[in-house]
Amino acid sequence: MSAIKKLAGQTLWYGVPTIASRFLGYIMNMALPFFIDMPGKTADLVQTYTIIPFLNVLYAYGMETAYFRFSQTHDKQKLYSTLSISLFISTLFFSLVLFLFRGSIASAADLQRHPEYIVWMIAIISIDNLNTLPFAKLRLEERPRWYALARVSGIVVNLSVVIFFLGIAPKILAGNPNSFVQYIYHKDIGLGYALLGNICGSLFTLLLLSKELLQIKFIFDKSTWKDVMKYSYPLVIVGLGGMVNDVLSRLIYRHVVHLPMEQADHELGVFANIFRLALLITIMIQAFRMAAEPFFFKQSESQNAQQTYARVMKFFVIACCFMFLFIGLFLDVFKWVFVHFANPRWAEGLQVVPLLALGNIFLGIYYNLSIWYKLTHKNILGAYITIAGAVITIVLNVTLIPHLHYTGAALATFCCYFFMMIMSYKLGQKYYPVPYPVKKLSLYIFIVVALYGIHWVVTLLFPGSLLFSIIAGLFLLAAFTRLIGFTEAKDLAKLPLVGKFYKPKA
């Protein structure tokens, strides 16, 4: 249990910067509805940030996971230098190719109105990719505090630039047109400052990681590199398939929805906004993965590895259930914020958020299950699962979005992740059996969905009453908390922070 306590503590350290970075750097920040009056104006920025994850997979080509895997059997310094040199050379190559074809990329992505977004996008991906292995090194060495400091510092710079140029600078110039701000602010850039802020944050993070970068030696072990590439190439397929499942609905939305461009832009902006709320669960998943991936590889040699993985899965699902309830039971609060502090049109489509959130829980379980093919060197089977999920995603998105719009995209996400979770569990039990408490975890998920349903029905009796909705949500959340406290008291007593509430009295 001490290993799980350590994992939980590290997940908290990784969680803070991951929560901020996913909102600010990866998808856009939640402040956009308060800077931009209409969702349609963010469509091109949404499209740009939808492309970035695909290219991130190609740029990194599985080096991070391979670094964790091979560090158990190879000289760490030689491995780190070899993979770093490989990433540096490939980053230059990929960036040059993208820059040369930036015009074609802009046309294919419907970004002709903002071709400069492509150049800034290339810069973001390139810099972030150079940060990949230094961050992985910090995780392998179990230095979550420095990891958090580097992440958060870059995010603060990112956020500061975005808030200044999108929120403060226009107001300064409106009151004082001759201010010095006129020399650094250009109105035509508009939302492009979100990308420029991202570049500034990534550069600052790279500077903070200079110590790790300077530890790279001019050592390139060709034999090690070949072994790594053989291991990691299926992970590229997994990654690309995962990105198809994650962002395809937003990438193709404007092309398949069969609406005038202005209305399609509006729906894309709204859908991206409601997707961010569901991604509260994905953010927690990402924070968990930051700590769990090196942890799983290190635990693989212990005698009780499978039991540890099963226990980790249990606590992970419980945490996801609480996140689902937080999102589903308090949707009216999110709606109230958008209606009263932004534009009411940003609140459209919130009814599909719970469906997206539940799909993301299945995705998180799939990530936990995926350790079986990484440990058994059967990454190609993981690639097959992801490809099958991508096929489901493509078919359902193309079929459902024209008719059901947001709901169709949410259903496609839900079905894809449910299928991947089931297939990974079945194959995992065949090649690397882990005694997961399936019945108990399935019951927990069923209960939280039922609690959300009860809340939805009860609030129909008092439509428009935010206070009643909040009180009912708190009551149902407390009921589930009580249930978990009763059924898991023994294990909860051994965890950090929450453990003190469950320890028996002397």
URQUI-V227146 format. One line per field, one symbol per residue. phi: phi as a letter, one per 20 degrees, with the letter a starting at -180 (. if undefined). psi: psi as a letter, one per 30 degrees, with the letter a starting at -180 (. if undefined). A space follows every 10 residues. Layout:
phi->???
psi->???
This chain:
phi->.fffffffff fffffgffgf fffededoef eggeedfcgg fegffgffff fgfgfgfffe kmfffffffe ffcdffffff ffffffffff ffffffffff dfffffffel dffcffffff ffffffffff egfgffffff eldfffgfff fffffffgff ffffeedegg ffffebgeff gfeddcgffl fgffffffff fffffgffef ffffefdfcc efffffffff fefffffgff fffgfecggf fdgfedflcg gfffffffff fffffffffg fffffffffg efffffffff effdgfffff ffgfffffff fffffgfffc fffgfffffe dcdgffefnf feggffffff ffffffffff ffeffeldgf ffffffffff fgffffffee ggddlgffff ffffffffff fffffffffe ebfcffffff fffgffffff ffffffffff fcfnefffff ffffffffff gfffffedgf fffeefmfgf edffff
psi->feeeeeeeee eeefeeeeee eeeefefllf feffekekef fgeeeeeefe eeeeeeeeef hgeeeeeeef ffflkeeeee eeeeeeeeee eeeeeeeeee geeeeeeegh gffiffeeee eeeeeeeeef feeeeeeeee ghifeeeeee eeeeeeeeee eeeeffeeee eeeefifglf ffffkjefeb fffeeeeeee eeeeeeefge eeeffklikj jeeeeeeeee efeffeeeee eeeeeefeee efeffffhll eeeeeeeeee eeefeeeffe eeeeeeeeee eeeeeeeeff flfgeeeeee eeeeeeeeee eeeeeeeefg efeeeeeeef fbkffffkgf ffeeeeeeef eeeeeeeeff fefeeghhfe eeeeeeeeee eeeeeeeeee efefbeeeee eeeeeeeeee eeeeeeeefe fikkikieee eeeeeeeeee eeeeeeeeff fikfjeeeee eeeeeeeeee eeeeeefgee eefflldfef fgkkk.
